[in-house]
């Protein structure tokens, strides 16, 4: 399945900052280090030179990826019409059958971060949540089997807890 081209404003700005940092700071610094290492003579046994060239390739690959990706991403800002329903960018508080609460934020695939409980809009949970309201029930197939959740709250700003 192709990944969505949606991203939050914060996500787009983070990728843009990364691109600018790599291009304007990291790459020139590594290029200078490679240049200095090359001046030391035999490049075949020069660890700084070999590592520096490898790092330059990694930076260039990431710069190319970010440049192309930022061109196709569509920033989605919350709209007042979304209030009360789950859409892209929402923070959603759920409760499962064991009465355990979970909070997720629906974000683009370029910014999902499990540690922050940010899930991709392309994930099964997010797809089941889209368009739902508080007190709606969703059922999702997880690696551990079917899971049922109830929507307790929907916000377009982070929860305090």
N, C-alpha and C positions, 0 to 999 in steps of 0.2 A: 504494500500500500504506500502510495506517495505521501510524503509528510506535508502538512498544511503550511501555508506561507503566512500565517498570522503570527503576530508578535505584539507584546505589550509595549507601550512607550518606553518603560524602564528597560525592558529587554533589548530593544533596538539601540537605545543609548549605550548600554553596556557593550554590545557587540561593536558599535561605532568607536567607543573609547578603546577597546582592545585593538581594533584595526589601526587607529591613529598611534597608539603606543608602540605596536610592533613596527610600524612603518617609520615613525619619526624618532623613536628612541632606541628600541631594542636592535633593530637591523643596523643602524649606523654604528652602534657600539660594537656589535659582533663583527661587522665588516672591518672596523678599525683593529680589533683584536686579531682577526685573520691576517690582515695586512702586516701587522707587527710580527706575527708568528712566521709568516712567509719570509720575512726579511732575515730570519734566523738561519736560513740555509736549508738543508735536506728536509723536504716536506714529507717524504715517505715514512719517516720515523718521528715526526713532529706531532705530538698528541694535541697540542693547542690548535695547530693548523687543521688537523683532521677533524677534531671535535667542532671547531668553528665553522668549517665548511658544512658539516652535517647540520649544525644548528641553523645556518643560513638557509639550507634547503627546507628545514621544518618551518622556519619563519615565512619563507616565500610561499610555501604550500598553504599555510594558514591565511596569509594575506590574500592570496588568490581566492580561497574559499570564502572568506568574509566579504570581499569585494563583490563577488557574484551573488552571494546570499543576501546581502543588504539591498542589492538592486531589485530583488524579487519579493522581499518581505513587505507585508502590508501591516502598518501599525493600526491596531484596533483600540480606540479609546472608548471607555464605557459611555453609554448614552442614557439619559433619564428614562427613556422608554423601556429599558431593561430592568428597572427596579422591580423586585418581587419575583423575577424569573432568573434561572441560571443560564448565563451566556459566557462567552469568552472573557477571561479576566476576572471572573467572580471568585470570591472566597466562599466556600460552602461548608457548613457544619452538618455532619451526618451522624446518625446513631445506628449501630448495628443491632442484631438480635440479642446480643449479650449486654445491651445498654451501654456499650463503649462508644465514646464520642471521637470522631475524627474530623479534622479540618483539612480541606484541600483547596488549592487555588488552580484554576484552569488556565494554562498558559500555552504558548506555542512550543513546538518540539525543539526549538533552538534554545529554549530557556528552562525546560523542565529540570527540577532539582529535587530528588526524593528527600534529601535531608531537610529541605525547607517545606516539604509537603506540597510542592508545586508539581502538578501532573500535566502531561501533554493532553492537549485538546483531542488528540488522536487516540488516546487510551480508551479501553472499554468503559471504565468508570465515568470518564468525562463525557463520552458519547451518550451514556445512559442518562446523565444529568441535564444535558442541554434542553432548555425549554421548560424544565420542571419548576415547581413552586414549593414553598414551605409546606410541610406535611405530606408531600408526595412520597411514594415508595418506589425504589428502584431495585431491580435484581440484576446482578452482574456475575458473569462466569469468571472466577478467579482461578489461579493455579491450585488452590485448595478446594475447589468446587464452587457451587453457587452461593453467593452472598447477597443478603437483603439489607438495604439501608433505608432510613427515613430522613428526609431533609428537615433539619431543625432551624436553619437560618441561612440566609443568602445576603452577601454584602459585596460592595464594589470598593471597599476600603478594608484594610486588614482587621482581623479580630484582635482585641486587646490581650486575650489570654494566650 
